[in-house]
Amino acid sequence: MERVVEANTLLSGIGFESGGCAAAHAVAMSYTHVKVVHDNYLHGEMVAMGTLAQLIMEENEDARKAAEFFARVGLPIHLGQISLSKDHSGDIDTVTEAAMGLDIMHNMPMTVTPELIRSSILSAHELGVAVAKEIGDEAYRRLQGEQSL
């Protein structure tokens, strides 16, 4: 176990330092600009949301598969699970603008625009809502200490 943890830590550091990060981390780091998210959610929870946005941005066919996995392990998969809403346009704008300002966002293989970031976040949200309706959000609720509805 110790060797696996050490290997993961090493590989994570090498990946980050080599500039291998892109939209997933840019969006995740930008969620910290929204106080309610910054104060209440972990880095990995924000990265899960950023990962879904990046997969949507890339038009990756595995976006749904990732959302289903995240739902099963208790990671957030839609904006409501990080205390936001698609109707919080000011908060989405804050995340979009902050993400655009990060150099790592431009490691993406396409031209990244504010509109692309915003639409990717909102499309990832819609995907997450659909997945939560289909397979549930019990793991997320359990990890957050919430009761099932």
Buried (B, 14 or more C-beta within 10 A) or exposed (E): EEEEEEEEEEEEEEEEEEEEBBBBBBBBBBBBBBEEBEEEBEEEBBBBBBBBBBBBBBEEEEBBEBBBBBBBEBBBBBBBBBBBEBEBEEBBEBBBBBBBEBEBBEBBEEEBEEEBBBBBBBBBBEBBBBBBEEBEBBBBBEEBEEEEE
